[in-house]
Amino acid sequence: MQKNDTPLLVRNDILLEQLVLIDGQAGCGKTLFTAIVAAMDRVELLNYSSELENICALNYLNKISKDAVESMIRIQMDLIIYETMMSRRVNIRPGDLSSIFRDVDVWSYLRRILSKGNEDIPSLIKREKPILHFATHNLLAFSNPIFSSLGDKVTMIEIVRHPLYMLIQQTLNQINFDKGMGTARQFHPYIKYGNQQVPFWNYGQEELYLNSNPVERAIYEMKKLTELTENAKKQKLVRGDKMLTIPFELFVLDPSPYLLKIEGLLGSKITNKTKKIIKKQNIPREKVSDGIPLKIYKRCGWEKPISGYTERDELQKRREYAALQGAGSKALNILDEMSVEYEKKYLQDIL
């Protein structure tokens, strides 16, 4: 037999039946959608996967081979669904958005703890066909290896939102990164630039990022990630038939068309539980900013909408925030350009 000097990594057998990724930038409203999707038929509770995000990041930076990327994605997804189906990978912290005590059938996860596991799990997965469910961060632009390794098993739901509505949370994030061990709690790759480090998606604009204040960094990152994402779509690095883009504003005003599309993509159904969660999220709304006052939303910059303000007034208030935080003319011009482009693409009927 010929010596295998350069082994090719493979994983021919796979446990995973289906995967749904709710993706978007910080502040786009992913958590609202994960609560709704988790309440649909067969969908597992919300989880996070830094492994998946970081494997794709390494691929983007050409730090890992194609066969290694695809093999590791299949291994990680199988491991997570395997452990989830016997409740080894469940969050029992009551206040966390991914907790079994929030908006899911908590008893199903508690029963799994007492049920048979290990060698019984593969047949259980085949029988129940669970949909593994992740919230991901800034992943779509780098997600080609996921589609190439999982094929029809994966669906990505991209959440987009007006840049001015994402700005406050992203600015607060940048401020917190500079505090103490702030970057140590960011579990994604950084790239070295001189004697400093920057998040990997700033590759190509390292100096601009490092020479900017927090609100400017937020603006430049939004711009960069939007460009990378749109480029991935244009180059067909993601499967259009397995992806759905949902503008946050249009969904909260009228969710019905998007819910039907989600049902179709997942082969799942809206349940009475789903309808309760939608109502709990105050959907449909009369106004985009009429959210619910969750602690996590407040911590990320959410404020109660001002009575009498129009949709345009709410946007202008957030534009003023950028200036007050010290955004220079260059950053403000980019923010304005992104805002105009987003409004033209999605919001012409509501502004």
Secondary structure per residue as TSV (DSSP state, phi and psi in degrees):
chain	resnum	aa	ss	phi	psi
A	1	M	-	360.0	139.9
A	2	Q	-	-67.7	138.5
A	3	K	-	-67.4	136.5
A	4	N	-	-95.3	82.9
A	5	D	S	-73.3	-31.8
A	6	T	S	-125.1	86.0
A	7	P	-	-65.6	141.3
A	8	L	-	-100.9	123.8
A	9	L	-	-77.4	134.2
A	10	V	-	-141.1	160.9
A	11	R	-	-145.7	95.3
A	12	N	-	-75.4	-38.8
A	13	D	-	-94.8	141.2
A	14	I	-	-141.4	137.2
A	15	L	-	-84.3	-34.8
A	16	L	-	-55.9	130.2
A	17	E	-	-92.8	-43.3
A	18	Q	E	-160.4	147.6
A	19	L	E	-137.5	133.2
A	20	V	E	-121.6	130.8
A	21	L	E	-113.0	124.7
A	22	I	E	-101.6	108.8
A	23	D	E	-120.6	154.9
A	24	G	E	165.7	176.1
A	25	Q	-	-78.5	164.7
A	26	A	T	-59.4	132.8
A	27	G	T	88.2	3.9
A	28	C	S	-81.2	-14.2
A	29	G	-	101.7	20.8
A	30	K	H	-56.1	-40.2
A	31	T	H	-63.7	-31.7
A	32	L	H	-63.0	-44.3
A	33	F	H	-71.8	-35.5
A	34	T	H	-65.9	-34.9
A	35	A	H	-64.3	-40.1
A	36	I	H	-71.1	-47.8
A	37	V	H	-64.3	-36.9
A	38	A	H	-63.7	-21.5
A	39	A	T	-92.4	6.7
A	40	M	S	-87.9	162.4
A	41	D	T	-61.2	129.8
A	42	R	T	75.8	-5.0
A	43	V	B	-83.7	131.0
A	44	E	-	-75.5	166.6
A	45	L	-	-63.5	157.6
A	46	L	-	-56.0	138.0
A	47	N	E	-141.3	172.8
A	48	Y	E	-125.7	152.3
A	49	S	-	-141.2	87.0
A	50	S	H	-65.0	-26.8
A	51	E	H	-60.5	-47.6
A	52	L	H	-63.2	-45.5
A	53	E	H	-62.3	-42.3
A	54	N	H	-75.8	-32.1
A	55	I	H	-62.2	-42.3
A	56	C	H	-67.4	-34.6
A	57	A	H	-64.0	-43.3
A	58	L	H	-62.5	-37.7
A	59	N	H	-63.7	-44.5
A	60	Y	H	-59.6	-36.9
A	61	L	T	-88.3	7.4
A	62	N	T	57.2	41.0
A	63	K	-	-106.5	5.8
A	64	I	S	-154.5	146.9
A	65	S	-	-77.4	159.1
A	66	K	H	-60.9	-44.5
A	67	D	H	-66.4	-35.3
A	68	A	H	-67.5	-42.7
A	69	V	H	-58.4	-52.7
A	70	E	H	-67.6	-38.3
A	71	S	H	-65.0	-43.7
A	72	M	H	-67.9	-35.7
A	73	I	H	-62.6	-44.9
A	74	R	H	-65.5	-39.3
A	75	I	H	-64.3	-49.0
A	76	Q	H	-63.6	-42.7
A	77	M	H	-66.6	-39.2
A	78	D	H	-63.9	-43.1
A	79	L	H	-61.5	-42.3
A	80	I	H	-69.7	-43.9
A	81	I	H	-68.0	-35.2
A	82	Y	H	-60.0	-48.5
A	83	E	H	-73.4	-34.0
A	84	T	H	-64.1	-38.2
A	85	M	T	-72.5	-8.2
A	86	M	T	-123.4	19.4
A	87	S	T	60.1	28.9
A	88	R	S	-76.6	-26.0
A	89	R	S	-117.3	70.2
A	90	V	-	-129.2	149.4
A	91	N	B	-101.6	119.6
A	92	I	-	-105.6	10.5
A	93	R	-	-74.3	114.8
A	94	P	T	-58.8	-32.7
A	95	G	T	-84.5	-10.1
A	96	D	S	-79.1	146.5
A	97	L	T	-64.2	-26.2
A	98	S	T	-94.3	11.9
A	99	S	B	-72.5	148.1
A	100	I	T	-68.9	-12.8
A	101	F	T	-90.8	7.6
A	102	R	S	-120.0	108.9
A	103	D	S	59.7	23.4
A	104	V	S	-133.8	173.7
A	105	D	-	-78.7	88.5
A	106	V	H	-59.0	-34.2
A	107	W	H	-66.9	-30.7
A	108	S	H	-64.3	-35.5
A	109	Y	H	-77.1	-34.1
A	110	L	H	-70.0	-38.2
A	111	R	H	-63.1	-36.6
A	112	R	H	-61.6	-31.8
A	113	I	H	-61.0	-35.7
A	114	L	H	-94.2	-3.5
A	115	S	S	-89.5	171.0
A	116	K	-	-65.6	146.6
A	117	G	-	-130.5	-154.1
A	118	N	G	52.1	-112.3
A	119	E	G	-67.3	-12.3
A	120	D	G	-85.0	-13.5
A	121	I	H	-70.5	-43.8
A	122	P	H	-54.8	-43.4
A	123	S	H	-69.1	-33.2
A	124	L	H	-64.1	-41.6
A	125	I	H	-62.9	-44.8
A	126	K	H	-62.6	-35.6
A	127	R	H	-77.0	-45.4
A	128	E	H	-90.6	-17.9
A	129	K	-	47.9	58.2
A	130	P	-	-68.8	150.6
A	131	I	E	-104.4	107.6
A	132	L	E	-64.4	141.8
A	133	H	E	-138.4	116.7
A	134	F	E	-122.1	145.1
A	135	A	E	-95.8	128.1
A	136	T	E	-122.7	160.9
A	137	H	E	-119.4	119.2
A	138	N	S	55.0	36.1
A	139	L	-	-93.7	-31.4
A	140	L	G	-53.3	-42.1
A	141	A	G	-59.5	-24.7
A	142	F	G	-115.5	15.4
A	143	S	-	-90.6	2.3
A	144	N	H	-51.0	-42.6
A	145	P	H	-61.5	-27.4
A	146	I	H	-67.7	-45.9
A	147	F	H	-67.0	-38.1
A	148	S	H	-72.9	-27.3
A	149	S	H	-92.7	-27.2
A	150	L	H	-111.6	-14.7
A	151	G	G	56.6	-128.7
A	152	D	G	-69.7	-9.0
A	153	K	G	-74.9	-16.9
A	154	V	E	-110.2	140.3
A	155	T	E	-128.4	133.8
A	156	M	E	-115.7	128.9
A	157	I	E	-110.8	111.3
A	158	E	E	-91.8	125.6
A	159	I	E	-102.1	123.2
A	160	V	E	-115.2	155.0
A	161	R	-	-153.5	156.7
A	162	H	-	-55.7	132.9
A	163	P	H	-53.9	-34.3
A	164	L	H	-68.2	-27.6
A	165	Y	H	-79.4	-22.4
A	166	M	H	-90.1	-16.2
A	167	L	H	-62.1	-44.5
A	168	I	H	-63.3	-49.0
A	169	Q	H	-61.4	-42.7
A	170	Q	H	-67.7	-33.1
A	171	T	H	-68.1	-44.2
A	172	L	H	-60.6	-38.1
A	173	N	H	-59.9	-46.2
A	174	Q	H	-62.8	-38.2
A	175	I	H	-63.3	-44.1
A	176	N	H	-68.9	-28.8
A	177	F	H	-60.9	-30.6
A	178	D	T	-85.9	-0.4
A	179	K	S	-96.6	124.2
A	180	G	T	49.2	-118.7
A	181	M	T	-98.4	35.3
A	182	G	G	-55.8	-44.2
A	183	T	G	-74.6	-21.3
A	184	A	G	-67.6	-20.5
A	185	R	G	-92.5	5.4
A	186	Q	-	-100.5	108.0
A	187	F	-	-96.8	55.6
A	188	H	S	-136.1	163.2
A	189	P	-	-67.6	144.4
A	190	Y	E	-113.2	154.6
A	191	I	E	-115.1	145.3
A	192	K	E	-81.4	137.2
A	193	Y	E	-139.8	106.7
A	194	G	T	65.3	-125.9
A	195	N	T	-101.1	13.6
A	196	Q	E	-121.2	176.5
A	197	Q	E	-132.3	150.0
A	198	V	E	-137.7	150.8
A	199	P	E	-55.4	141.2
A	200	F	G	-57.7	-30.1
A	201	W	G	-71.5	-6.5
A	202	N	G	-89.2	10.9
A	203	Y	T	-56.0	123.0
A	204	G	T	102.4	-16.7
A	205	Q	-	-134.1	35.6
A	206	E	H	-59.5	-47.4
A	207	E	H	-66.2	-40.6
A	208	L	H	-59.5	-44.1
A	209	Y	H	-63.2	-48.4
A	210	L	H	-68.5	-27.5
A	211	N	T	-90.9	9.8
A	212	S	S	-110.8	156.9
A	213	N	-	-84.5	173.3
A	214	P	H	-55.2	-44.8
A	215	V	H	-69.5	-34.4
A	216	E	H	-68.1	-40.1
A	217	R	H	-60.1	-41.7
A	218	A	H	-60.0	-43.6
A	219	I	H	-65.7	-46.9
A	220	Y	H	-65.9	-35.4
A	221	E	H	-68.9	-41.9
A	222	M	H	-57.3	-44.8
A	223	K	H	-63.2	-47.2
A	224	K	H	-62.3	-47.5
A	225	L	H	-67.0	-36.0
A	226	T	H	-63.7	-43.5
A	227	E	H	-63.4	-44.8
A	228	L	H	-62.1	-39.9
A	229	T	H	-67.3	-46.8
A	230	E	H	-65.0	-34.2
A	231	N	H	-65.9	-39.6
A	232	A	H	-62.7	-37.3
A	233	K	H	-68.1	-44.8
A	234	K	H	-63.3	-37.7
A	235	Q	T	-82.7	1.5
A	236	K	T	57.9	40.7
A	237	L	-	-80.9	-10.4
A	238	V	S	-122.0	152.5
A	239	R	-	-84.3	113.4
A	240	G	G	-61.6	-30.4
A	241	D	G	-77.8	-10.5
A	242	K	G	-117.0	22.0
A	243	M	E	-137.8	145.7
A	244	L	E	-136.7	127.9
A	245	T	E	-100.3	127.5
A	246	I	E	-122.9	116.0
A	247	P	E	-71.9	124.5
A	248	F	H	-52.7	-45.0
A	249	E	H	-62.6	-44.0
A	250	L	H	-69.1	-35.2
A	251	F	H	-65.8	-47.5
A	252	V	H	-70.0	-21.7
A	253	L	H	-83.8	-34.3
A	254	D	-	-154.2	91.0
A	255	P	-	-78.3	-19.2
A	256	S	H	-52.4	-49.8
A	257	P	H	-60.4	-36.9
A	258	Y	H	-75.9	-35.0
A	259	L	H	-63.3	-39.1
A	260	L	H	-63.4	-40.3
A	261	K	H	-67.3	-39.1
A	262	I	H	-63.3	-43.8
A	263	E	H	-56.0	-45.4
A	264	G	H	-64.2	-43.7
A	265	L	H	-66.3	-39.0
A	266	L	H	-89.5	-15.2
A	267	G	T	63.6	32.4
A	268	S	-	-118.2	-177.3
A	269	K	-	-134.9	146.9
A	270	I	-	-72.0	130.2
A	271	T	-	-109.7	175.0
A	272	N	H	-60.7	-34.0
A	273	K	H	-62.9	-41.8
A	274	T	H	-60.2	-44.9
A	275	K	H	-62.3	-36.4
A	276	K	H	-65.9	-40.7
A	277	I	H	-66.9	-40.3
A	278	I	H	-60.1	-44.2
A	279	K	H	-64.9	-40.0
A	280	K	H	-61.4	-31.6
A	281	Q	T	-83.5	8.6
A	282	N	T	59.0	50.4
A	283	I	-	-124.2	134.4
A	284	P	S	-74.6	156.7
A	285	R	-	-112.3	160.2
A	286	E	S	-83.9	-24.1
A	287	K	S	-141.6	141.1
A	288	V	T	-56.3	-40.3
A	289	S	T	-81.0	2.5
A	290	D	-	-79.7	59.9
A	291	G	-	-82.5	-174.1
A	292	I	-	-105.6	146.0
A	293	P	-	-83.3	57.8
A	294	L	-	-67.1	149.1
A	295	K	H	-58.6	-41.1
A	296	I	H	-66.0	-34.0
A	297	Y	H	-67.7	-42.0
A	298	K	H	-63.3	-40.6
A	299	R	H	-63.7	-27.3
A	300	C	T	-93.8	11.5
A	301	G	T	105.7	3.3
A	302	W	-	-67.2	137.3
A	303	E	-	-132.1	150.2
A	304	K	-	-61.1	132.8
A	305	P	-	-61.1	147.7
A	306	I	-	-82.4	127.8
A	307	S	T	-58.4	132.4
A	308	G	T	90.0	-11.7
A	309	Y	-	-73.2	138.5
A	310	T	-	-83.9	172.5
A	311	E	H	-58.6	-39.3
A	312	R	H	-66.8	-37.9
A	313	D	H	-62.0	-41.3
A	314	E	H	-62.8	-39.1
A	315	L	H	-67.0	-41.7
A	316	Q	H	-63.7	-36.5
A	317	K	H	-60.5	-38.5
A	318	R	H	-76.1	-29.6
A	319	R	H	-65.1	-39.3
A	320	E	H	-66.0	-33.0
A	321	Y	H	-59.2	-43.0
A	322	A	H	-59.2	-44.8
A	323	A	H	-66.1	-40.6
A	324	L	H	-66.5	-28.1
A	325	Q	T	-82.9	-0.8
A	326	G	T	96.3	21.2
A	327	A	-	-66.2	128.0
A	328	G	-	-75.9	174.7
A	329	S	H	-61.4	-37.9
A	330	K	H	-63.2	-47.7
A	331	A	H	-65.5	-40.4
A	332	L	H	-64.9	-38.1
A	333	N	H	-63.0	-41.8
A	334	I	H	-64.9	-42.0
A	335	L	H	-60.6	-43.5
A	336	D	H	-64.3	-40.3
A	337	E	H	-64.1	-43.0
A	338	M	H	-63.6	-39.1
A	339	S	H	-64.3	-46.5
A	340	V	H	-61.3	-43.7
A	341	E	H	-63.3	-42.7
A	342	Y	H	-65.8	-44.9
A	343	E	H	-62.7	-40.1
A	344	K	H	-65.4	-35.8
A	345	K	H	-78.8	-36.6
A	346	Y	H	-125.2	-27.6
A	347	L	-	-114.2	16.8
A	348	Q	T	-60.5	-29.6
A	349	D	T	-86.3	-8.6
A	350	I	T	-120.1	-3.4
A	351	L	-	-110.2	360.0
